[in-house]
Amino acid sequence: MIEITQACEAKASEALGDDGYLLVSVSGGGCSGYRINLDPVLDLPEGSYPVSPRIFVDRVSAAYLDGATLDFI
C-alpha cells in the first residue's frame, strides 16, 4: 500500500484544480534503474488503483511502489 501525506494530497489538489487526477507510475531509467512519474490526467487508465480521492497508481506500478510514502516538502 502507498501512503499519501496530507501535504501531498493538498498540493496535488491545488495543482490539479477542479478537474483531473494525479497518476503515479514507475518507468525504466534514473540512477536506481527506475523513475517515478507524477502525471496529471483527465482520464485514468483502466485498472488504476486509488490511493486517495485524487491520486491513483497504475496496476503495474503498484507492486514497485508498495510501502512507499508520497510527501510534499
Residue pairs with C-beta under 8 A, 6 or more apart in sequence:
1 51
1 66
1 67
2 24
2 51
2 57
2 62
2 65
2 66
2 67
2 68
2 69
2 70
3 68
3 69
3 70
4 51
4 52
4 55
4 69
4 70
5 69
5 70
5 71
5 72
7 71
7 72
7 73
8 55
8 70
8 71
8 72
9 52
9 53
9 54
9 55
10 72
11 72
12 22
12 52
12 54
12 55
12 72
13 54
15 22
15 40
16 22
16 40
16 54
19 42
20 40
20 41
20 42
20 54
21 40
21 41
21 42
21 44
21 54
21 55
21 56
22 38
22 39
22 40
22 41
22 54
22 55
22 56
23 37
23 38
23 39
23 40
23 41
23 44
23 45
23 48
23 56
23 57
23 58
24 36
24 37
24 38
24 51
24 55
24 56
24 57
24 58
24 61
24 65
24 70
25 36
25 37
25 39
25 57
25 58
25 60
25 61
26 34
26 35
26 36
26 37
26 60
26 61
26 64
26 65
27 34
27 35
27 37
28 34
28 35
29 35
34 64
36 65
44 56
45 58
45 59
47 58
47 59
48 56
48 57
48 58
48 59
49 56
49 57
49 58
49 59
49 62
50 56
51 57
51 70
55 70
57 65
